[in-house]
Amino acid sequence: MNEKLKREMEEELAKLKEQNLLWNPRTLNGPNCARARVDGKKVIMLCSNNYLGLADHGKLRRAAIAGIKGYGAGSGSVRPIAGTMDLHIKLEELIAMFKETEDAIYYNSGFTANSGALPAILREGDAVISDELNHGSIIDGLRLSKAERLIYKHKDMEGLESQLKTLVSRPAKPNRILIVTDGVFSMDGDIAPLDRIVSLAEQYDACTYVDDAHGDGVLGESGKGITSHFKLHGRVDFDMGTFSKAFGTMGGYIATAKVGKEYLLNKSRTWLLTGAHGPATVAASIMALEMLMKDDKLVRKLWRNTKYYKKRLKEMGFDIGGSETPIVPIMTYDAGKAREMSRRLFEEDVYALPIVFPMVAKDKARIRTMITAEHKTEDLDFALGKIEKVGKELGLIS
Ligand SMILES: Cc1ncc(COP(=O)(O)O)c(C=O)c1O
């Protein structure tokens, strides 16, 4: 490697190390499941987004194998050339059916959906208003667009309305105004007031884009997500989500009107210029949706587990912030305590990660735990016992 480049990279990495921000990911030695093996150790998994326990579900494994038997290992092309198989079309039809929209477009990931669709939707002369805590893929997508960018304080509907008012009262109004929000915020597990956002959008003739990555399979009827939770069918312009969390596989999507799909299909570079997902992933994703559309028992189990876990944490005296979903932060406020808690929990066979600055504000450090439908009550009891023990050691509870 070029000597100067090498030295500069080493300097940057040393800075990150000094700030305790260097990633050194642990390794799974098997499937991602409630009782996982991580770095050679059996642990209760409390930090995966595998909300419905589908990542290692037998039906998805079998669907993936059948996909490979029927269609091979790879797609062999980008979607617009020779990579669109009838499997991709079936999946897009199912997404639209599940999300109750006219149509849907499937991307390789949620990240590429946001980073490709947003710059395609937003052109010069447009404006976008985005919640300050939106996911990095939204931030990157907006940075790639030529639209004017405005940020509103987290879930601050008065702030959003005042920005809308300012934009529409300018002599040179933006051509298009788009409001973008996460559905469920991944650091705090709180839910966006999408009903109020949509009403404001309708009042000011703006459009709406919601990232439902953590609401899919979790919120609403049969886990249909945030639009179902707030009964907003047909009123959200772009309903984006991912298969990498509750659905247990990989791939992003945008459920939208027919014209929205056709537009994105022609305009978003992260769809046009990348090889299509292979048959195993697509077939397993189809299976995940079919399972949910037939039976919502996993969603119900997820919520039973979540309620039980949160109630026990509160009884112990932990502060779990404003969580309204299976994403449950355990607030330590202090970054050192969050890191120490994670380290001690791992020693005690529980895997949960600390979330510290810059992922959250400096004084809002926490351990972020996430519950799945796959956890048995004894798994949760085991983890809760260890959390209580370590919480007492660190003086978080008495
Ligand atoms: C809110 C949100 N949006 C988008 C993504 C990206 O999704 P994917 O993992 O499919 O790239 C994530 C995942 O980290 C997320 O949390």
The ligand as an SDF file (V2000), in Angstrom:
LIG
                    3D

 16 16  0  0  0  0  0  0  0  0999 V2000
  -33.6170    2.0740   10.4020 C   0  0  0  0  0  0  0  0  0  0  0  0
  -32.7790    1.2770    9.4580 C   0  0  0  0  0  0  0  0  0  0  0  0
  -32.8840    1.5080    8.1390 N   0  0  0  0  0  0  0  0  0  0  0  0
  -32.1530    0.8180    7.2400 C   0  0  0  0  0  0  0  0  0  0  0  0
  -31.2760   -0.1580    7.6350 C   0  0  0  0  0  0  0  0  0  0  0  0
  -30.4710   -0.8860    6.6040 C   0  0  0  0  0  0  0  0  0  0  0  0
  -31.0760   -2.1090    6.3340 O   0  0  0  0  0  0  0  0  0  0  0  0
  -30.2320   -3.3100    5.7010 P   0  0  0  0  0  0  0  0  0  0  0  0
  -29.6350   -4.0710    6.8440 O   0  0  0  0  0  0  0  0  0  0  0  0
  -31.2420   -4.1100    4.9560 O   0  0  0  0  0  0  0  0  0  0  0  0
  -29.2080   -2.7030    4.8320 O   0  0  0  0  0  0  0  0  0  0  0  0
  -31.1350   -0.4460    8.9940 C   0  0  0  0  0  0  0  0  0  0  0  0
  -30.1920   -1.5030    9.4290 C   0  0  0  0  0  0  0  0  0  0  0  0
  -29.2510   -1.3530   10.0850 O   0  0  0  0  0  0  0  0  0  0  0  0
  -31.8930    0.3000    9.9360 C   0  0  0  0  0  0  0  0  0  0  0  0
  -31.7630    0.0810   11.2440 O   0  0  0  0  0  0  0  0  0  0  0  0
  1  2  1  0
  2  3  1  0
  2 15  2  0
  3  4  2  0
  4  5  1  0
  5  6  1  0
  5 12  2  0
  6  7  1  0
  7  8  1  0
  8  9  2  0
  8 10  1  0
  8 11  1  0
 12 13  1  0
 12 15  1  0
 13 14  2  0
 15 16  1  0
M  END
$$$$
